[in-house]
Amino acid sequence: MSPQSPTAGHETAAGLRDTCLAALHAAVANYETVDLAVTAATLEPLEETTRTIPQQYRLRGRPAIDWMWLHAAVTTAAAAAAYDRGQHARAASRADRAASLARAAGDGPLAARALALRARVVRPHSPSVALQIAGSAARIAGRSPTRALIAGKVATSACAAAGDTAGVRDAVARAWATMAELGEEMHGRPGFSLDTYSPADLALACAEALTTVGAADEATPYLDRAASLIARSGQTGMIVSVRMAQSRAAVARAFPDRDEAIEHASEAVALAARRPAEWVARLVRDVSDLAEIRTGHGFDDLVAVTSTWISEPEPAPRPGAGGAADFGAMVPATGATGTVPAPRRAPRAARGTTDGTGSERDGI
């Protein structure tokens, strides 16, 4: 895509921008079905191109702002891919950069979406700081689907990480009220997006948060709704997420059902084998741990199958570290512990979840 070697149809910065925009749209459209490593590899050169073209063409005014927005959008998608691959430090730095760029380009909802991802990186270490970042994001999200995402995915999970059951229920109610205000035309399809938020994603987020605070029975209607909405969507990553959430809820309920849990988890692993991902393997491991605590038997076979999908973790970033705004200076870091129904026997040493809230992955 270098302007030094223009090809037919790409002689101008505008033509190059159209090409980059089309590549971004394809990456987003295929996010739930293509291997995340492939998506990340696609977005990396797009990041560089969208960063350098304005300088190379000495763009000013509206064209420069349009490229800045595109760079922000690409960087937001790259941050999400990094988060879903367990590269939280990389996700944090990209999310901070994307938020600054999007605000400079005048797109509050996109900046808020990047900040929402930043809040999720911070959440396991300090739920209160995550809620502060979410509040900042909500203020610039306006009446957009991003506001529903913040209420549903960020606020509920941060309250869950803090063990605040009342906060989770309040956030769930506010999130659905926000979705109702948006109207169906703003909902979009299930799964990753840069500008929409689906009721399926919201139902999943609510169910995960409720399960984390020991209200797995309350989560069931939300899981049923999510499962219904994604049944024929073809969005592999989203289907895997819902199946793992159903598995976790089955063993977290007042009367755990290991058979139901392993059925959902087995289906998730079979689907995920087409695009192995670390976040799936970590969910399988975590739900297996919970099943052993609550029923006396884990998912050893599934853990073994998915263990090769896990790589060495990056060092976890401190709240606010490397960011455009030092949210970590606002509130001291606190521990994040979810609450699930009491175990039937003494638990083994906890190995933790990928993000402090249980069966959640990424994606924004």
C-alpha positions as CSV (number, residue, x, y, z in Angstrom):
1,M,0.0,0.0,0.0
2,S,3.0,2.3,-0.1
3,P,2.4,5.6,-2.0
4,Q,5.9,5.4,-3.4
5,S,4.7,2.5,-5.6
6,P,1.2,3.4,-6.6
7,T,-0.9,1.0,-8.6
8,A,-4.0,1.5,-10.7
9,G,-6.8,2.8,-8.6
10,H,-4.5,3.6,-5.7
11,E,-2.7,6.7,-7.0
12,T,-4.2,9.0,-4.3
13,A,-4.4,9.0,-0.6
14,A,-8.2,8.7,-1.0
15,G,-7.8,5.5,-3.0
16,L,-5.4,4.1,-0.4
17,R,-7.9,5.0,2.4
18,D,-10.7,3.2,0.6
19,T,-8.5,0.1,0.4
20,C,-7.5,0.3,4.1
21,L,-11.1,0.8,5.1
22,A,-12.2,-2.2,3.1
23,A,-9.5,-4.3,4.8
24,L,-10.7,-3.1,8.2
25,H,-14.3,-3.9,7.4
26,A,-13.3,-7.4,6.3
27,A,-11.3,-8.0,9.5
28,V,-14.2,-6.9,11.7
29,A,-16.7,-9.0,9.7
30,N,-14.6,-12.1,10.0
31,Y,-13.5,-11.5,13.6
32,E,-15.6,-14.3,15.1
33,T,-14.7,-16.9,12.5
34,V,-11.1,-16.3,11.5
35,D,-8.1,-17.4,13.7
36,L,-7.3,-14.4,15.9
37,A,-3.6,-14.7,15.0
38,V,-4.6,-14.2,11.4
39,T,-6.7,-11.2,12.3
40,A,-3.9,-9.7,14.3
41,A,-1.5,-10.2,11.4
42,T,-3.9,-8.5,9.1
43,L,-4.4,-5.5,11.3
44,E,-0.7,-4.9,12.1
45,P,0.3,-3.6,8.7
46,L,-3.0,-1.6,8.5
47,E,-2.0,0.2,11.7
48,E,1.3,1.2,10.2
49,T,-0.2,2.3,6.9
50,T,-2.9,4.4,8.5
51,R,-0.4,6.0,10.8
52,T,2.2,6.9,8.1
53,I,0.1,7.8,5.0
54,P,-1.0,11.3,6.3
55,Q,2.7,12.2,6.9
56,Q,3.8,10.9,3.5
57,Y,1.1,12.8,1.7
58,R,1.4,15.8,3.9
59,L,-2.4,15.8,4.4
60,R,-4.2,18.6,6.2
61,G,-7.7,19.4,7.2
62,R,-10.5,16.9,6.6
63,P,-8.4,14.3,4.8
64,A,-6.0,14.2,7.7
65,I,-8.8,13.8,10.2
66,D,-10.4,11.0,8.1
67,W,-7.1,9.1,8.2
68,M,-6.8,9.8,11.9
69,W,-10.2,8.3,12.5
70,L,-9.3,5.3,10.4
71,H,-6.1,4.8,12.4
72,A,-8.1,5.0,15.6
73,A,-10.6,2.4,14.3
74,V,-7.8,0.0,13.2
75,T,-6.0,0.4,16.5
76,T,-9.2,-0.3,18.5
77,A,-9.7,-3.5,16.5
78,A,-6.0,-4.5,17.1
79,A,-6.4,-3.8,20.8
80,A,-9.4,-6.1,21.0
81,A,-7.5,-8.9,19.1
82,A,-4.5,-8.5,21.5
83,Y,-6.8,-8.7,24.5
84,D,-8.5,-11.8,23.2
85,R,-5.1,-13.4,22.7
86,G,-4.1,-12.7,26.3
87,Q,-1.7,-9.9,25.4
88,H,-3.1,-7.4,27.9
89,A,-0.2,-5.0,28.0
90,R,-0.3,-4.7,24.3
91,A,-4.1,-4.3,24.4
92,A,-3.8,-1.5,27.0
93,S,-1.3,0.6,25.1
94,R,-3.3,0.2,21.8
95,A,-6.6,1.1,23.6
96,D,-5.1,4.2,25.1
97,R,-3.7,5.3,21.7
98,A,-7.0,4.6,20.0
99,A,-9.0,6.5,22.5
100,S,-6.8,9.6,22.1
101,L,-6.9,9.4,18.3
102,A,-10.7,8.9,18.2
103,R,-11.3,11.8,20.4
104,A,-9.0,14.0,18.3
105,A,-10.9,12.9,15.2
106,G,-14.2,13.8,16.9
107,D,-15.6,10.3,17.3
108,G,-16.7,10.0,21.0
109,P,-18.4,6.6,20.7
110,L,-15.3,5.1,19.2
111,A,-13.1,6.6,21.8
112,A,-15.5,5.3,24.5
113,R,-15.2,1.8,23.0
114,A,-11.4,1.9,23.2
115,L,-11.7,3.1,26.8
116,A,-14.1,0.3,27.6
117,L,-11.5,-2.2,26.5
118,R,-8.9,-0.3,28.7
119,A,-11.3,-0.7,31.6
120,R,-11.5,-4.4,31.1
121,V,-7.7,-4.7,31.2
122,V,-7.6,-2.9,34.5
123,R,-10.6,-4.6,36.0
124,P,-8.9,-7.8,37.5
125,H,-6.5,-5.6,39.4
126,S,-8.9,-2.8,40.4
127,P,-12.6,-3.0,39.7
128,S,-13.1,0.5,41.2
129,V,-10.7,2.0,38.7
130,A,-12.3,0.1,35.9
131,L,-15.7,1.6,36.9
132,Q,-14.1,5.1,36.8
133,I,-12.8,4.5,33.3
134,A,-16.2,3.2,32.3
135,G,-17.8,6.4,33.7
136,S,-15.5,8.5,31.6
137,A,-16.2,6.4,28.6
138,A,-20.0,6.6,29.1
139,R,-19.8,10.4,29.2
140,I,-18.3,10.6,25.7
141,A,-20.3,7.7,24.2
142,G,-23.5,9.7,23.9
143,R,-26.7,7.9,22.8
144,S,-24.8,5.2,21.0
145,P,-24.6,1.4,21.1
146,T,-21.3,1.9,22.9
147,R,-23.1,3.3,25.9
148,A,-25.0,0.0,26.1
149,L,-21.8,-1.9,25.8
150,I,-20.2,0.0,28.7
151,A,-23.2,-0.6,30.9
152,G,-23.6,-4.2,29.9
153,K,-20.1,-5.5,29.5
154,V,-17.9,-3.2,31.6
155,A,-20.0,-2.0,34.5
156,T,-21.6,-5.4,35.2
157,S,-18.3,-7.2,35.1
158,A,-16.5,-4.7,37.2
159,C,-19.2,-4.9,39.9
160,A,-19.0,-8.7,39.6
161,A,-15.2,-8.6,40.1
162,A,-15.8,-6.5,43.2
163,G,-18.4,-9.0,44.5
164,D,-21.1,-6.3,44.4
165,T,-24.3,-8.3,43.6
166,A,-26.6,-5.3,44.0
167,G,-24.3,-3.3,41.6
168,V,-24.5,-6.1,39.1
169,R,-28.3,-6.2,39.1
170,D,-28.5,-2.4,38.9
171,A,-26.0,-2.4,35.9
172,V,-28.0,-5.1,34.2
173,A,-31.2,-3.1,34.5
174,R,-29.5,0.1,33.2
175,A,-27.9,-1.8,30.3
176,W,-31.2,-3.2,29.1
177,A,-32.9,0.2,29.5
178,T,-30.2,1.7,27.3
179,M,-30.6,-1.0,24.7
180,A,-34.4,-0.3,24.6
181,E,-33.7,3.4,24.0
182,L,-31.5,2.6,21.1
183,G,-34.0,0.8,19.0
184,E,-33.5,-2.4,17.0
185,E,-32.0,-0.7,14.0
186,M,-28.9,0.1,16.2
187,H,-28.4,-3.4,17.6
188,G,-26.2,-5.0,14.9
189,R,-25.3,-8.7,14.7
190,P,-23.8,-10.7,17.5
191,G,-20.1,-10.6,18.1
192,F,-17.3,-8.1,17.7
193,S,-18.1,-4.7,16.2
194,L,-16.7,-1.2,16.3
195,D,-20.1,0.6,16.2
196,T,-23.0,-1.7,17.2
197,Y,-23.9,-3.9,20.2
198,S,-26.2,-6.9,20.0
199,P,-28.8,-8.0,22.5
200,A,-27.0,-11.4,22.3
201,D,-23.8,-9.8,23.6
202,L,-25.6,-8.0,26.3
203,A,-27.5,-11.1,27.4
204,L,-24.2,-13.0,27.6
205,A,-22.5,-10.2,29.6
206,C,-25.3,-10.0,32.1
207,A,-25.4,-13.8,32.5
208,E,-21.6,-13.9,33.1
209,A,-21.7,-11.2,35.7
210,L,-24.7,-12.7,37.6
211,T,-23.0,-16.1,37.6
212,T,-19.8,-14.6,39.0
213,V,-21.7,-13.1,42.0
214,G,-23.4,-16.4,42.8
215,A,-26.7,-15.7,41.0
216,A,-26.3,-18.4,38.3
217,D,-30.0,-19.2,38.5
218,E,-30.9,-15.6,37.6
219,A,-28.4,-15.9,34.7
220,T,-30.4,-18.7,33.0
221,P,-32.9,-16.6,31.1
222,Y,-30.2,-14.4,29.8
223,L,-28.2,-17.4,28.6
224,D,-31.3,-18.8,26.9
225,R,-31.8,-15.6,25.1
226,A,-28.2,-15.4,24.0
227,A,-28.2,-19.0,22.8
228,S,-31.4,-18.4,20.8
229,L,-30.0,-15.2,19.2
230,I,-26.7,-16.8,18.2
231,A,-28.0,-20.2,17.2
232,R,-27.9,-19.6,13.4
233,S,-25.5,-16.6,13.4
234,G,-22.4,-18.4,12.1
235,Q,-20.4,-16.4,14.6
236,T,-18.1,-19.1,15.9
237,G,-16.4,-17.1,18.6
238,M,-19.7,-15.8,20.0
239,I,-21.2,-19.3,20.0
240,V,-18.2,-20.7,21.9
241,S,-18.5,-17.8,24.4
242,V,-22.2,-18.6,25.1
243,R,-21.6,-22.4,25.4
244,M,-18.8,-21.8,27.9
245,A,-21.0,-19.4,29.9
246,Q,-23.7,-22.0,29.9
247,S,-21.2,-24.6,31.1
248,R,-20.0,-22.4,33.9
249,A,-23.6,-21.5,35.0
250,A,-24.5,-25.2,35.1
251,V,-21.9,-26.0,37.7
252,A,-22.4,-22.7,39.6
253,R,-26.1,-23.0,40.2
254,A,-27.5,-24.0,43.6
255,F,-27.8,-27.5,42.3
256,P,-24.8,-28.0,40.0
257,D,-25.3,-30.2,36.9
258,R,-21.9,-31.5,35.7
259,D,-23.4,-33.5,32.8
260,E,-25.0,-30.4,31.4
261,A,-21.8,-28.4,32.0
262,I,-19.6,-30.9,30.2
263,E,-22.0,-31.1,27.3
264,H,-21.8,-27.3,26.7
265,A,-18.0,-27.3,27.2
266,S,-17.5,-30.2,24.8
267,E,-19.5,-28.4,22.1
268,A,-17.5,-25.2,22.7
269,V,-14.2,-27.0,22.4
270,A,-15.3,-28.8,19.2
271,L,-16.2,-25.5,17.6
272,A,-13.1,-23.7,18.9
273,A,-10.8,-26.4,17.4
274,R,-11.4,-24.8,14.1
275,R,-9.8,-21.6,15.4
276,P,-7.9,-22.5,18.6
277,A,-7.7,-19.5,21.0
278,E,-6.1,-19.0,24.3
279,W,-9.1,-17.5,25.9
280,V,-11.1,-20.6,25.2
281,A,-8.5,-22.8,26.8
282,R,-8.4,-20.6,29.9
283,L,-12.2,-20.7,30.2
284,V,-12.2,-24.5,29.9
285,R,-9.5,-24.7,32.6
286,D,-11.4,-22.3,34.9
287,V,-14.8,-24.0,34.5
288,S,-13.1,-27.4,35.0
289,D,-11.7,-26.1,38.3
290,L,-15.1,-24.9,39.3
291,A,-16.7,-28.2,38.4
292,E,-14.2,-30.0,40.5
293,I,-14.9,-27.7,43.5
294,R,-18.6,-28.1,43.2
295,T,-19.1,-31.7,41.9
296,G,-15.8,-33.4,42.7
297,H,-14.9,-34.0,39.0
298,G,-13.4,-31.6,36.5
299,F,-13.1,-31.7,32.8
300,D,-9.7,-33.3,32.6
301,D,-10.0,-34.5,29.0
302,L,-11.1,-31.1,27.7
303,V,-8.3,-29.4,29.7
304,A,-5.8,-31.7,28.1
305,V,-7.1,-31.1,24.6
306,T,-6.9,-27.3,24.9
307,S,-3.8,-27.0,27.0
308,T,-1.6,-26.4,24.0
309,W,-3.6,-23.4,23.1
310,I,-2.2,-21.5,26.1
311,S,1.0,-19.5,25.8
312,E,3.1,-17.9,28.4
313,P,1.2,-14.8,29.8
314,E,2.5,-11.3,29.4
315,P,3.2,-9.3,32.6
316,A,-0.1,-7.8,33.7
317,P,-0.1,-4.0,33.3
318,R,-0.7,-1.9,36.4
319,P,-3.9,0.3,36.4
320,G,-3.1,3.3,34.3
321,A,0.4,2.2,33.3
322,G,1.4,3.4,29.9
323,G,-1.9,5.1,29.3
324,A,-2.9,8.5,28.1
325,A,-4.6,9.1,31.5
326,D,-3.3,7.7,34.7
327,F,-6.5,6.2,36.1
328,G,-4.4,4.1,38.5
329,A,-3.5,7.2,40.5
330,M,-7.1,7.7,41.3
331,V,-7.7,4.6,43.4
332,P,-5.4,2.1,45.0
333,A,-5.5,-1.3,43.3
334,T,-7.7,-3.8,45.1
335,G,-8.1,-7.5,44.9
336,A,-10.8,-8.9,42.6
337,T,-12.7,-11.9,43.8
338,G,-15.9,-13.3,42.4
339,T,-18.5,-15.1,44.5
340,V,-20.0,-18.4,43.3
341,P,-22.2,-20.7,45.4
342,A,-20.4,-22.5,48.2
343,P,-18.3,-25.5,47.2
344,R,-19.1,-29.0,48.3
345,R,-15.6,-29.7,49.3
346,A,-12.4,-27.8,50.0
347,P,-11.1,-26.1,46.8
348,R,-7.7,-26.6,45.4
349,A,-5.4,-23.6,44.9
350,A,-7.2,-21.2,42.6
351,R,-5.5,-20.6,39.3
352,G,-7.6,-17.6,38.5
353,T,-9.5,-16.6,35.4
354,T,-8.4,-14.7,32.3
355,D,-9.8,-11.4,33.5
356,G,-11.2,-11.8,37.0
357,T,-14.9,-12.4,36.1
358,G,-15.0,-15.9,34.9
359,S,-16.3,-17.0,31.5
360,E,-15.6,-13.9,29.5
361,R,-13.4,-13.3,26.7
362,D,-12.9,-10.5,24.7
363,G,-13.8,-8.8,22.1
364,I,-15.5,-5.6,22.8
